[in-house]
Amino acid sequence: MAILTVSQKNKILKFVIPEKLSVIGSIPLSSTNALAARTARERKAELTNTFNTSRHASVFEGVPLGRHPGESIHKMMSAPIVDGTKVIGVVQISRKGHSAFSGRLMALNIRAALTCYENRHM
């Protein structure tokens, strides 16, 4: 799971969770290859079961987070975090493996991720 916040001032997405990624760098909102940036710009959730074959920056996948080191992300769910009419962040759930995500699973995972975020930051 990853949660990124939008910095309108710097026009970037910055990782909040996992904390290890917050020191690695940020994602420009103008990026044409970053799913998180597209999610924020278009204000639309997206589900892909072929993330590993899509063009994307893999620098964040190289950071060891303790699970399945060396494996690439195959599936990705991405949804905007909205406060009223303003996109304030993006939540992403990823999976390394071959079984597909479903739309229902996407909704449940995103709700769980947002609850986790709210509990940590309130």
MDTraj code that builds the backbone (N, CA, C; nanometers):
import mdtraj as md
import numpy as np

residues = "MET ALA ILE LEU THR VAL SER GLN LYS ASN LYS ILE LEU LYS PHE VAL ILE PRO GLU LYS LEU SER VAL ILE GLY SER ILE PRO LEU SER SER THR ASN ALA LEU ALA ALA ARG THR ALA ARG GLU ARG LYS ALA GLU LEU THR ASN THR PHE ASN THR SER ARG HIS ALA SER VAL PHE GLU GLY VAL PRO LEU GLY ARG HIS PRO GLY GLU SER ILE HIS LYS MET MET SER ALA PRO ILE VAL ASP GLY THR LYS VAL ILE GLY VAL VAL GLN ILE SER ARG LYS GLY HIS SER ALA PHE SER GLY ARG LEU MET ALA LEU ASN ILE ARG ALA ALA LEU THR CYS TYR GLU ASN ARG HIS MET".split()
xyz = np.array([
    [0.0837, -0.1171, 0.0000],
    [0.0000, 0.0000, 0.0000],
    [0.0886, 0.1239, 0.0000],
    [0.0467, 0.2235, -0.0734],
    [0.1157, 0.3519, -0.0748],
    [0.0114, 0.4628, -0.0681],
    [0.0468, 0.5670, 0.0053],
    [-0.0350, 0.6874, 0.0087],
    [0.0577, 0.8039, -0.0238],
    [0.0148, 0.8834, -0.1205],
    [0.0919, 0.9991, -0.1640],
    [0.0076, 1.1245, -0.1422],
    [0.0724, 1.2345, -0.1058],
    [0.0014, 1.3614, -0.0908],
    [0.0371, 1.4531, -0.2070],
    [-0.0563, 1.5382, -0.2422],
    [-0.0351, 1.6335, -0.3506],
    [0.0187, 1.7632, -0.2926],
    [0.1272, 1.8129, -0.3502],
    [0.1794, 1.9456, -0.3186],
    [0.1507, 2.0336, -0.4399],
    [0.0451, 2.1133, -0.4294],
    [0.0086, 2.2016, -0.5408],
    [0.1168, 2.3068, -0.5638],
    [0.1818, 2.3492, -0.4552],
    [0.2873, 2.4497, -0.4655],
    [0.4011, 2.4004, -0.5547],
    [0.4457, 2.2761, -0.5304],
    [0.5573, 2.2202, -0.6070],
    [0.5121, 2.1348, -0.7253],
    [0.3807, 2.1145, -0.7374],
    [0.3226, 2.0338, -0.8455],
    [0.3822, 1.8925, -0.8486],
    [0.3842, 1.8291, -0.7286],
    [0.4381, 1.6937, -0.7149],
    [0.3491, 1.6085, -0.6255],
    [0.3709, 1.4778, -0.6340],
    [0.3149, 1.3815, -0.5399],
    [0.4297, 1.3343, -0.4529],
    [0.4076, 1.3297, -0.3230],
    [0.5103, 1.2889, -0.2279],
    [0.4580, 1.1707, -0.1464],
    [0.5383, 1.0642, -0.1344],
    [0.4984, 0.9475, -0.0562],
    [0.4865, 0.9824, 0.0915],
    [0.3800, 0.9354, 0.1552],
    [0.3611, 0.9440, 0.2996],
    [0.3790, 0.8040, 0.3587],
    [0.3176, 0.7069, 0.2951],
    [0.3267, 0.5654, 0.3337],
    [0.3596, 0.4870, 0.2082],
    [0.4561, 0.3988, 0.2109],
    [0.5480, 0.3652, 0.3198],
    [0.6507, 0.4768, 0.3406],
    [0.6889, 0.4939, 0.4658],
    [0.7795, 0.6021, 0.5029],
    [0.9140, 0.5922, 0.4311],
    [0.9607, 0.4705, 0.4033],
    [1.0897, 0.4537, 0.3346],
    [1.0909, 0.5222, 0.1984],
    [0.9757, 0.5299, 0.1336],
    [0.9697, 0.5922, 0.0016],
    [0.9662, 0.7446, 0.0084],
    [0.9326, 0.7998, 0.1247],
    [0.9233, 0.9458, 0.1355],
    [1.0582, 1.0138, 0.1179],
    [1.1664, 0.9430, 0.1449],
    [1.2998, 1.0029, 0.1303],
    [1.3625, 0.9752, -0.0064],
    [1.2994, 0.8910, -0.0863],
    [1.3545, 0.8524, -0.2166],
    [1.3325, 0.9606, -0.3218],
    [1.2187, 1.0253, -0.3175],
    [1.1905, 1.1269, -0.4177],
    [1.0424, 1.1544, -0.4295],
    [1.0053, 1.2235, -0.5341],
    [0.8666, 1.2604, -0.5572],
    [0.8322, 1.2340, -0.7031],
    [0.7040, 1.2480, -0.7337],
    [0.6546, 1.2245, -0.8693],
    [0.5930, 1.3536, -0.9208],
    [0.6424, 1.4082, -1.0303],
    [0.5813, 1.5298, -1.0868],
    [0.4372, 1.5011, -1.1314],
    [0.3468, 1.5905, -1.1006],
    [0.2083, 1.5733, -1.1443],
    [0.1972, 1.5710, -1.2962],
    [0.2948, 1.6265, -1.3638],
    [0.2932, 1.6305, -1.5101],
    [0.3460, 1.5013, -1.5738],
    [0.3932, 1.4068, -1.4936],
    [0.4502, 1.2833, -1.5481],
    [0.3486, 1.2093, -1.6346],
    [0.3933, 1.1690, -1.7526],
    [0.3045, 1.0940, -1.8426],
    [0.3160, 0.9436, -1.8202],
    [0.4163, 0.9003, -1.7448],
    [0.4370, 0.7565, -1.7207],
    [0.3924, 0.7102, -1.5824],
    [0.3598, 0.8015, -1.4928],
    [0.3265, 0.7648, -1.3550],
    [0.1753, 0.7506, -1.3378],
    [0.1338, 0.6309, -1.2976],
    [-0.0081, 0.6051, -1.2727],
    [-0.0609, 0.6971, -1.1628],
    [0.0169, 0.7210, -1.0586],
    [-0.0266, 0.8082, -0.9486],
    [-0.0541, 0.9498, -0.9979],
    [0.0316, 1.0010, -1.0836],
    [0.0117, 1.1361, -1.1377],
    [-0.1142, 1.1418, -1.2234],
    [-0.1343, 1.0412, -1.3075],
    [-0.2552, 1.0368, -1.3914],
    [-0.3803, 1.0279, -1.3047],
    [-0.3740, 0.9483, -1.1980],
    [-0.4873, 0.9343, -1.1063],
    [-0.5236, 1.0695, -1.0454],
    [-0.4231, 1.1450, -1.0026],
    [-0.4479, 1.2765, -0.9427],
    [-0.5012, 1.3752, -1.0459],
    [-0.4404, 1.3776, -1.1629],
    [-0.4830, 1.4737, -1.2675],
    [-0.6255, 1.4465, -1.3153],
    [-0.6559, 1.3177, -1.3391],
    [-0.7857, 1.2828, -1.3967],
    [-0.8943, 1.2612, -1.2914],
    [-0.8525, 1.2582, -1.1617],
    [-0.9488, 1.2397, -1.0516],
    [-1.0301, 1.1128, -1.0694],
    [-0.9641, 1.0062, -1.1153],
    [-1.0343, 0.8827, -1.1499],
    [-0.9564, 0.7614, -1.1004],
    [-1.0276, 0.6660, -1.0397],
    [-0.9649, 0.5412, -0.9953],
    [-0.9325, 0.4542, -1.1159],
    [-0.8283, 0.3757, -1.1016],
    [-0.7868, 0.2875, -1.2105],
    [-0.7366, 0.1557, -1.1534],
    [-0.7616, 0.0510, -1.2260],
    [-0.7193, -0.0833, -1.1895],
    [-0.6477, -0.1440, -1.3087],
    [-0.5267, -0.1940, -1.2864],
    [-0.4554, -0.2600, -1.3945],
    [-0.3978, -0.3914, -1.3450],
    [-0.4224, -0.4952, -1.4212],
    [-0.3681, -0.6274, -1.3904],
    [-0.2433, -0.6569, -1.4732],
    [-0.1960, -0.5567, -1.5468],
    [-0.0755, -0.5731, -1.6295],
    [0.0225, -0.4585, -1.6043],
    [0.0329, -0.4146, -1.4804],
    [0.1197, -0.3021, -1.4459],
    [0.2643, -0.3307, -1.4835],
    [0.3058, -0.4551, -1.4687],
    [0.4453, -0.4912, -1.4975],
    [0.4824, -0.4724, -1.6440],
    [0.3849, -0.4683, -1.7331],
    [0.4145, -0.4495, -1.8749],
    [0.3935, -0.3043, -1.9201],
    [0.3406, -0.2208, -1.8304],
    [0.3192, -0.0810, -1.8671],
    [0.4455, 0.0001, -1.8412],
    [0.4590, 0.1079, -1.9153],
    [0.5750, 0.1945, -1.8992],
    [0.5588, 0.2749, -1.7702],
    [0.6556, 0.2618, -1.6803],
    [0.6517, 0.3344, -1.5538],
    [0.7916, 0.3412, -1.4935],
    [0.8111, 0.4385, -1.4059],
    [0.9400, 0.4505, -1.3360],
    [0.9453, 0.3413, -1.2298],
    [1.0473, 0.2591, -1.2354],
    [1.0553, 0.1473, -1.1407],
    [1.1464, 0.1776, -1.0224],
    [1.1904, 0.3023, -1.0077],
    [1.2833, 0.3372, -0.9001],
    [1.2245, 0.3047, -0.7629],
    [1.0950, 0.3259, -0.7446],
    [1.0339, 0.3004, -0.6140],
    [1.0212, 0.1508, -0.5852],
    [1.0099, 0.0688, -0.6896],
    [1.0025, -0.0763, -0.6707],
    [1.1348, -0.1330, -0.6196],
    [1.2442, -0.0608, -0.6422],
    [1.3751, -0.1087, -0.6012],
    [1.4060, -0.0893, -0.4540],
    [1.3193, -0.0165, -0.3826],
    [1.3423, 0.0080, -0.2404],
    [1.2948, -0.1137, -0.1615],
    [1.3837, -0.1767, -0.0827],
    [1.3438, -0.2963, -0.0080],
    [1.2449, -0.2617, 0.1036],
    [1.1280, -0.3233, 0.0973],
    [1.0249, -0.2997, 0.1978],
    [0.9956, -0.4257, 0.2788],
    [1.0746, -0.5302, 0.2579],
    [1.0622, -0.6491, 0.3411],
    [0.9805, -0.7631, 0.2844],
    [0.9089, -0.7414, 0.1737],
    [0.8268, -0.8485, 0.1171],
    [0.8638, -0.8685, -0.0284],
    [0.8838, -0.9900, -0.0667],
    [0.9098, -1.0276, -0.2059],
    [1.0166, -0.9406, -0.2719],
    [1.1349, -0.9328, -0.2128],
    [1.2392, -0.8503, -0.2745],
    [1.2748, -0.9006, -0.4143],
    [1.2986, -0.8084, -0.5037],
    [1.3376, -0.8452, -0.6392],
    [1.2226, -0.8712, -0.7340],
    [1.1019, -0.8872, -0.6838],
    [0.9860, -0.9091, -0.7707],
    [0.9274, -0.7749, -0.8122],
    [0.8775, -0.7695, -0.9349],
    [0.8137, -0.6460, -0.9813],
    [0.6645, -0.6500, -0.9514],
    [0.6045, -0.5320, -0.9498],
    [0.4609, -0.5207, -0.9258],
    [0.3870, -0.5624, -1.0526],
    [0.2896, -0.6515, -1.0378],
    [0.2105, -0.6983, -1.1520],
    [0.0737, -0.6309, -1.1579],
    [0.0136, -0.6063, -1.0423],
    [-0.1203, -0.5490, -1.0367],
    [-0.1156, -0.4199, -0.9568],
    [-0.1984, -0.3225, -0.9967],
    [-0.2007, -0.1953, -0.9249],
    [-0.3418, -0.1389, -0.9249],
    [-0.3864, -0.0961, -0.8069],
    [-0.5108, -0.0220, -0.7915],
    [-0.4706, 0.1185, -0.7480],
    [-0.5274, 0.2184, -0.8079],
    [-0.4918, 0.3566, -0.7786],
    [-0.6200, 0.4390, -0.7734],
    [-0.6339, 0.5207, -0.6683],
    [-0.7548, 0.6035, -0.6548],
    [-0.7189, 0.7380, -0.5932],
    [-0.7872, 0.8438, -0.6384],
    [-0.7611, 0.9757, -0.5803],
    [-0.8202, 0.9855, -0.4396],
    [-0.7552, 1.0631, -0.3540],
    [-0.8091, 1.0985, -0.2233],
    [-0.8599, 1.2407, -0.2389],
    [-0.9896, 1.2592, -0.2191],
    [-1.0533, 1.3867, -0.2484],
    [-1.1120, 1.4471, -0.1210],
    [-1.0927, 1.5774, -0.1055],
    [-1.1540, 1.6539, 0.0025],
    [-1.2422, 1.7582, -0.0644],
    [-1.3712, 1.7322, -0.0662],
    [-1.4628, 1.8211, -0.1384],
    [-1.4381, 1.8094, -0.2870],
    [-1.3894, 1.9169, -0.3479],
    [-1.3612, 1.9158, -0.4909],
    [-1.2115, 1.9088, -0.5205],
    [-1.1310, 1.9024, -0.4155],
    [-0.9857, 1.9087, -0.4310],
    [-0.9210, 1.7713, -0.4109],
    [-0.8342, 1.7321, -0.5046],
    [-0.7568, 1.6092, -0.4887],
    [-0.6412, 1.6405, -0.3949],
    [-0.6356, 1.5682, -0.2816],
    [-0.5302, 1.5941, -0.1834],
    [-0.4263, 1.4820, -0.1794],
    [-0.4543, 1.3739, -0.2527],
    [-0.3592, 1.2639, -0.2529],
    [-0.4044, 1.1502, -0.3414],
    [-0.3266, 1.0428, -0.3359],
    [-0.3549, 0.9217, -0.4122],
    [-0.3240, 0.8029, -0.3224],
    [-0.4096, 0.7035, -0.3268],
    [-0.3842, 0.5781, -0.2562],
    [-0.3637, 0.4701, -0.3617],
    [-0.2621, 0.3867, -0.3393],
    [-0.2344, 0.2783, -0.4332],
    [-0.2140, 0.1475, -0.3569],
    [-0.2739, 0.0437, -0.4101],
    [-0.2561, -0.0916, -0.3576],
    [-0.1917, -0.1720, -0.4692],
    [-0.0810, -0.2381, -0.4378],
    [-0.0123, -0.3156, -0.5420],
    [-0.0004, -0.4604, -0.5005],
    [0.0264, -0.5447, -0.6003],
    [0.0389, -0.6871, -0.5757],
    [0.1417, -0.7458, -0.6697],
    [0.2216, -0.8332, -0.6135],
    [0.3218, -0.9046, -0.6919],
    [0.2703, -1.0472, -0.7075],
    [0.2358, -1.0864, -0.8277],
    [0.1810, -1.2195, -0.8497],
    [0.0971, -1.2232, -0.9750],
    [0.0290, -1.3340, -0.9953],
    [-0.0408, -1.3537, -1.1225],
    [-0.1931, -1.3523, -1.1141],
    [-0.2537, -1.3566, -0.9939],
    [-0.3995, -1.3537, -0.9883],
    [-0.4478, -1.2096, -1.0004],
    [-0.5591, -1.1909, -1.0675],
    [-0.6090, -1.0572, -1.1013],
    [-0.6849, -0.9932, -0.9861],
    [-0.6842, -0.8599, -0.9820],
    [-0.7675, -0.7823, -0.8909],
    [-0.9065, -0.7707, -0.9521],
    [-1.0071, -0.7585, -0.8679],
    [-1.1424, -0.7303, -0.9161],
    [-1.1826, -0.5911, -0.8683],
    [-1.2862, -0.5368, -0.9283],
    [-1.3351, -0.4050, -0.8881],
    [-1.3808, -0.4025, -0.7435],
    [-1.4473, -0.5087, -0.6975],
    [-1.4940, -0.5156, -0.5577],
    [-1.3753, -0.5178, -0.4625],
    [-1.2739, -0.5962, -0.4960],
    [-1.1542, -0.6029, -0.4129],
    [-1.0855, -0.4666, -0.4091],
    [-1.0885, -0.3966, -0.5212],
    [-1.0293, -0.2629, -0.5266],
    [-1.0960, -0.1704, -0.4249],
    [-1.2265, -0.1681, -0.4229],
    [-1.3001, -0.0811, -0.3316],
    [-1.2704, -0.1155, -0.1857],
    [-1.2678, -0.2433, -0.1530],
    [-1.2394, -0.2853, -0.0155],
    [-1.0978, -0.2486, 0.0265],
    [-1.0003, -0.2707, -0.0591],
    [-0.8618, -0.2391, -0.0262],
    [-0.8396, -0.0892, -0.0118],
    [-0.9014, -0.0105, -0.0968],
    [-0.8846, 0.1344, -0.0881],
    [-0.9496, 0.1882, 0.0392],
    [-1.0654, 0.1356, 0.0749],
    [-1.1301, 0.1778, 0.2002],
    [-1.0415, 0.1425, 0.3195],
    [-0.9829, 0.0234, 0.3196],
    [-0.8942, -0.0178, 0.4288],
    [-0.7696, 0.0705, 0.4353],
    [-0.7131, 0.1035, 0.3197],
    [-0.5936, 0.1881, 0.3162],
    [-0.6236, 0.3272, 0.3699],
    [-0.7378, 0.3834, 0.3321],
    [-0.7732, 0.5167, 0.3802],
    [-0.8001, 0.5170, 0.5301],
    [-0.8631, 0.4120, 0.5812],
    [-0.8855, 0.3999, 0.7250],
    [-0.7529, 0.3945, 0.7987],
    [-0.6579, 0.3183, 0.7463],
    [-0.5248, 0.3088, 0.8058],
    [-0.4578, 0.4464, 0.8074],
    [-0.4661, 0.5189, 0.6978],
    [-0.4072, 0.6524, 0.6872],
    [-0.4696, 0.7477, 0.7873],
    [-0.6027, 0.7469, 0.7952],
    [-0.6728, 0.8366, 0.8881],
    [-0.6335, 0.8065, 1.0326],
    [-0.6220, 0.6778, 1.0677],
    [-0.5848, 0.6404, 1.2035],
    [-0.4438, 0.6872, 1.2389],
    [-0.3541, 0.6889, 1.1419],
    [-0.2165, 0.7317, 1.1675],
    [-0.2016, 0.8826, 1.1741],
    [-0.2885, 0.9557, 1.1061],
    [-0.2701, 1.0998, 1.0916],
    [-0.3783, 1.1851, 1.1556],
    [-0.4541, 1.1297, 1.2450],
    [-0.5572, 1.2107, 1.3129],
    [-0.5253, 1.2218, 1.4591],
])
top = md.Topology()
chain = top.add_chain()
for i, resn in enumerate(residues, 1):
    res = top.add_residue(resn, chain, resSeq=i)
    for name in ("N", "CA", "C"):
        top.add_atom(name, md.element.get_by_symbol(name[0]), res)
traj = md.Trajectory(xyz[None], top)
